[in-house]
């Protein structure tokens, strides 16, 4: 035993990696094999009284949450696995749940109270507090549990962090036990020798941090998920001109499946794809291979969404057309023949019209980008991103110049109660402020006129306000308020988000709603200093307010 312990201690530890997220109402977690496939799954209870399980994808990564039982006390004293059974500890009894033929179905039994089995002891180094996510290193470690996630017989650690970015949530991160008998220390599907040859990190299962494990990008996606005709697996010998079309474990990649509505010309949207790819490749995020940005890959669903399904909410369309074996691996977007759009923030589903700019805006929500960036209100003049309503349609008066923000102004604060006269930036950097968002609104009105006459062009389909379809009509203030009071939920309960209805962990962001022109007083974003020129038009400053957008609970997104 002692030589084995010494060998484990001599091994380098795999790096902690993201596993899953929950709402702050989830307090109990357990690891066990719910579906009997040999890999560890994670269970929790949310404030909606759902007992939820996140299935392991071959020990590599977590799939989406599914509700396996309902009406379970979220204040239970304990949660644990006995073999493949889930046991909930209450004050006077225990509830025992057994899988009943399907992952989301179970039978319930009661028995006298007792002690839950103690989690298996695990290695203790490094400390959990050092394993916080890189994007929030100050996140607090609130709990942890152990269990065999990757099926190698050794207990791994599941660390639960209280996070505030991009929203308040609990982040589950895994720390795999070092295994002296394994040739793949990070369990990513590539041997340590393969990783050395490719230049990837043998202790990091996702070397480029794109959510696709290194082995998936080289040997193929798990669960039989295909890549489609536009994307190939990594080949170090491929020609340079073909590299952007392949997955690469040293560069951020994301795959989006498209479901075209009847009425959309796929050839037209294929012409928009290079513009989408260019705007995401221009993002200022460094990759291990020395490049920057994110490579967006497209996969087309083989069938059109018929008119009979086009009146469904986009999440219901997604649950119908986005294959379950692809969830957690790909993203999904419906593409409609009109303007407008909506997408889940930090989720995997949404929809938009068939233009490159509207697609990029809505897909940006899925990658965690909001309408206001680091600012609290929308329409911030120093958030020159296509995610901002001020610059969704044009930048500096040109609709082809819309882009994502590079973060240049993120440290600036604009407070109308304490303004100074100069911004610490060169005039050329701020020259776009002279034109303001009025050009954007003019373009929108012109686009709406073209749409109303039946003219559909690449530029007209970029419009997100004034959609031409009755199913995407602008919400009134009353209807938006109604949705805020009573969040809409998908009809299906198969996919569940373990979060209370009072605080959804993912937001559905409606774009294209009409602005509420009421001026807001008090602190605005985004700079404590303002240059004497260019001057921000007073009419713009007065309208620096939030559009009527709605946040709704979207289970399964």
N, C-alpha and C positions, 0 to 999 in steps of 0.2 A: 504493500500500500504506500509506504513512504517514498520509494523510487517513483511511483506513478505521480504522487503529489508534487514531487520535485520537478518532474518533467513538465507537468501542467504549468507550474510556476515559471519555468524557463521559456515557455511559449509566449509569443506576443499575442495580446488580446485583440480579438476583432473589435472594430469600432461600433459604438452604439448607433442605431439607425431607427428612423421613424417606423412605427408599426400601424397605428390607427389613432383616431381622435374621437372624443366624446364631448358631451356638454358637461358643465360644472356640476350637474346634479348627479352624475354617476360617481359613486364612492367605493363600491366593492368590485373587485376584479378577481378572476380565477382563470387558471390555465388547465386545460384537459382536452382529451380527444373526443369531441362531441359526435362526429360522424364516422368514427372508426377507421379512418384512412391512415393512421399511423403518425399523423402530424398534430401538433398542439394547436388548439383553438382557444380564443379568449372570450370570456363571458362577463357581463355586467348587468346592472338593473338601472333603468332610468326613472325619472320622476313621473313619466306617463304610465308607470307600473308595468313596463315591458321588460321581460327577461330576454336579453339580446346576446347573440353570439356572432363573433367575427371569425369566420373559418380561415384556416391557414391554407395558402396556395403552395402545396408541396413543401411546407416548412420554409418557404422563401419569404413570403409576405402575406399580409392580411387581406382578405376580401371584405366587401361591404358588410355592414351590420344587418342581421336579420332577426326579427322577433320570433322567438321559439315558444313563448308563452306570454300571457297577459294577466293582468290583475295580480301582480306580485308586489309585495310591500317593498318600496325603495329604501325603507329604514331597517331592513333586515340586519340582524346582528352579524351575519357572515354569509359567505358564498364560496362554494368549493366543488371539486369534482371527486366522485368515487368511481373510478374506471371511466366509463362514458356517460355516467349519470351526473346531472347537476343537482346539487343539494343547497337549499336556501335555509339558513338557520334563523328561526324566529324565537321569541321569548319562551314559548311553551311547547313548541313542536318544530319539526323539520318538514319541508316540502321537497319531494324528490321528483325530478323531471327526467323522463326517458325519451329519447328520440323515437318517433313513431313513423318510420318509413320515409320521411322527407326531412330535409335540414330545418325547415321552419315549422315542423309539427312535433308535438310531444304529448305524452300522457303525464298526468299529475297524480301523485300519491302523497299521503301524509303518514308520519310516524312520530313516535315519542321523541322529545328533545334529547340531544346528546352533543358530543363534541365533534366538530368537523375534523377531517384528517389534516394534520399539519402539513404545509407545503414543504417540499423537499429542500434541504439545505443546499445552498449554492455558493460558489466562490464569491468573495467579498471585495475583490479589487477589480477595477478602481472604484472609488466612492461614487454613489449615484449622482451626487451634486455636480461632478465633473463631466457628466454625460448629457447635460442639457443641450438642446438644439443650438447650432451655430448662429441662427438668426435671432435667438433670444437666450443668450448665455446666462442671464440672471433669473431664468425661470426656476420656480421653487419646486423641489421634489416633495410631493405630498404623500406618496405611498409606493410600495413595490410588492411584487409577488414573484414566485418562481414556478417553473414548469418546463417541460421539454417541448420547445417550439419547433425545432428542426428535425426531430425524430432520431437523434443520434444517441439517445439514452442518457444524456447529461442534462441536469436542470439548468435552464437559462433564466435570466432575470428580466422581468418586465417592469420598467420604471415609469411612473405616472407623474407628469409635470403639470403644474398650473401655469398656463401660458396666456398672454394678453395679445399676441400678434398672430394672425391679422385680426383676431377677435378673441374674446374670452372663451377659453376652452381647456380641456384636459388632453394632453398629448401623451400617448403611450409610445415608449421607445424600448427597443429590445437590446439586450447585451448578451450575446451568445457565449456559452461556455467554451473555452479553448479545448480542442479535442486532439490529443497526440496521435490518434489513429487516423485522422482525416487528412486527405490531400487537398482539401478545399476549406481552409480555415474560416472563411467568412460565409460559407454555404450559399454562394451566389450562382453556382452552376458552372464556374470556371475553376479548373485546378490552379493551384498556386504557380505551377510552372507555366501554364497558359497565360496567367495574368502577368508574369514577369516578361514573357515574350511580347505581349500586347502593350505593355506600359501602363496597365491598370493597377489598382491598389489591392493586393491579396488579402488585406485586412478590412476592406470596405466593400460591402456587397453592392453598393451603388456608387462607383467611383466618381461619376459626374453629377450625382445628386439630382437626376431627372425623374426618379420614381420607377425607372425600369432597371432591374438588376443587370449587372454586367453580363451574366450568362445568357439572359434573355436576348440581349442585343446581338449576341454572337451565334447562338444555337437555336433561337426561336422562342416565341412567347409560350407560356404554359397554357394548360386547359384547352388546347386546340385552337386558340385564337389566331386568326390569320392576319397578314399585313396588308393584303390587297395588292393591286397591280402597280401602284406608284412607289412602293417602298421595298427595300431589300435588306437582308441581314448584313452585318459587318463583314467586310472582306478587305484585309490590309493590302491586297494586291490590286484592288480595283482602280480604274483610271480616275485621275483627279476630277474630271468633269462629272463623274457619276457618284462622287462621295456624298453630296448633299442628299441624294435619294436613299441612302442607306442609314440604318441605325449605327450608332457609334458609342461604345461604352466610355469614351473619353470626351464626349460632347453631349450637351443637353438635347434630348429628343423628346417629342411628344406626338402621339398619334391621335388623329381625330377622325371618327367615322361620320360620314355625311348621309343623312336621309333626305333626299330631295322630295319636295311636294310635287304632285302633279301640277303642271304649269311652269315648272322650272326647266330651263334648258341646261343639262349638265355640261355641255360644251362651253356655254357662257361662263359658268362658274369655274371651270377648269382654266379659263383665261384669267380669272381673278386669283388663282392659287399662288402664282409667283409673287404677286403684290403682298399677299398675306405672309408668305415665307420671308420676304425681304424685310418687312417691318419688324418681325420677331427676331430675325438674325441681327438686326441693328440694336437690340437691347444690350445694355452695358453690364453683362454678367459674364465673368471669366469662366472658361472651360479648361479642364486639365490638359487638353491638346494645344493650348495657346490661342485658340479662337475665342470669340465671344458670341453671346446671343443664344437663341433657342431655335432648333430646327423643327419646323412643324411639318408633319407628314399626314397625308390624306388617304382615307380609305372610303370608297363609295359603297353604300348599302345597295344590294342588288335590286331591290324593289322600290318603287315610288310610294310615297304616302298618298293613298287615294283621298279623293275629296270627302268621302264619308268620315275619315279620321282627322281631317284638318280642323275640325271644330273642337277637338279635344285640347285640353291644356297641354303645354309642351312636355311636361313631365310625364303625362299619361302616354303621349306619343313615344317618348323615350323609353318608358317601361315596356312598351309593346315592341319597339323596333330595335332597341339596343340590347343585344344578346347578353344573357346573364353571364356566360363564360368570358365575356369581354370586359365586364365591369371591374374596375380596379386596374385595368391594363390600358384601356383606351379611353378617350373622351368621345362624346357624341354631340352633334349639333343637327337640328333640323334646319333646312334651307328652304325658305318660302319665296313665292314670286312677288311679294310686296315688301314694303319697308318695315321698320320696327324690329324689336328683338327683346329677348329676356334670357337671362342665364343664371345659374346657381353660382354664388360666389364661393370659391374653394370647393366646388363640386365637380361633377363630371358630365352634366347635361345642360343643354340650352338650345336656343334657336335664334335665327336672324334672317334678314333678307339676303339676296345673293350678290352682294357687293363686297369687295375686299375690306373696305374700311369698317362697315357695320359688322362684318364677321370678326375682324380683329378686335373691335371694341368688346363685343359680347364674349368672345373667347378669352379676352383678357380678364373678365370676371372669374372664369373658371380657374385661372392661374393666380387668383387672389387679388387682382387689382380692383380698386373701387373708383367711384366717381370723384372722390375728393383727395385721394392720395394721403399725405400726412396732415392735410388740413381738415378742419371739422366741417365747414360748409362746402357745398359745391360751388362751381363757378369761380374758384380761386384764380386770380390772374397770373399767379406765379406757379401754377400747376399746368404747364403747357402740354398736357398729354391728351391724346385722342380719347382717353377715358373720361376726361372732364367734359361736361356739357358745353363749356365755353369754346372748346376746340375739337369737338367731335366731327365737325363737317369741314372746317378749313383752319389752316394756320397761316397767319400773315396774309390772309385774303386768298389763299390758294388751297383748294380742296385736295390737291395731290401732295401737299406737304404735311398732312396730319401724321403724327408719329407718337411714340411713347416718350414720356419724360425721361431725361437722363439723371434727374435728381439734383441738378445744379443749385436749385433754390430751396432745398428741403430744410436748410438751417435758418431760413429767414422767416420772420413773423410780421404780419401786417396787422396792426391794432389801430383802428381809427381814432382811439382816444389818446394814443401816444405816438404820433407820426413824426418822423424826422425826414429830412429833405433829400437824402441820398441813399442809393442802394450800392453796395460794394461790388458792382458788376459793370463791365464795359457797356457803353451805350448800344453797340451792335447786338449784344446778347438780349437786350430788352426792347429792341426796335419794334417787335411784333405787337407790343402793347398799344402803339399808336392807333392801330386799326381796330383793336378790341374784337368782341365777338359779333359785331353787327354784320360783318361780311358772312359769318356763319348763318345768321338768321336769314339773311337775304338769299343765300344759297338754298336754305331749307324751304323758303317760300317758293322759289323757282322750281325746286325739285317736286314740291307738292303739286304745282301747276302742271308739270310734265306728267306726273303720275295720274292726275285726274283726267288727262286727255288720252291716257292709255299708252303713252310713250315710255318704254322701258329701256334704259341704257345703263351702262356701267356706272355712270355718275348718279343717275337718278335712284338706283337701288341702294346707294349709300345712305339715303335718308333714314333716320330713326324716328323723327317726329312725323306726325301726320301720316300714319300708315293708310294705305288705300283699301285695305280689307276690312270688312265689318267685323271679322273675328279678332282683329288686332286694333280695334278702335281705341282712341285715347281715353283713359279713365278720367272721370270727373273727380274733383276734390272729395266729394261725398263717397264715391265708390272706393277711392284709395284709402280714405279713412276707415271705411267699412272693412276692407281687407286687413288693415292694420289691427283692427279689433278682433276679427275672426279669421285667423290665418287659414288659407286653403291648404288642404292636404290631398295627396294622391288617393285615388279610390282604393288602390291595392295596398295591403298591409304586409306584403311579402318582404319588401325592403324597408327597414326601419332605421331611423337615426336615434341612437340612445341619448336623447336630450329632451328636456321638458319643453312643453309648448310655449312656456313663458319666455324662453331664451333659446331660439333656434341656433344651432351651431353653424348652419350654412344659410346664406340669405339668397333669395331669388330677387335679382335686381331688375326692375322694369325700366327699360329705356324707351324714349319716345313719348313720354308723358308731357303735357303742357306745363310751362313754368308757372310757379306761384310767384307773382311779381312783388309780393309784399317785401319791403326792405327789412333786413335784420339789423338790429343795433348791437353794440358790444364788439367782442373780439372777432375779427376775421382772420383768415390765414392770408398771407403767408410771409410778410416781411415787416420788420420793425423800422426799416428805412425805405424811403421812397425817393427815387431820383427826380430832379426837377423836370427832366424830360427823358423819355416820353411821358406825357401826362395821361393818366387813366381817365377816360371820359366819366363825368359825374353820373351820367345816366347808367353807365355800366356798373359803377360802384354801388349805386342804389339798388341794382338788380342782382347783386351778388348773393343770391339766395338759393335755397334748395328746391329742386324740381319736385313735382308730385310723384315720387317713386315709392314703391311699396316693398316691404320686407315680409316674406311669408315663410312659414315652416314648410320645408319640402323634403319629406321623408324619402330616403333612397337616393337623393342627389348628393 
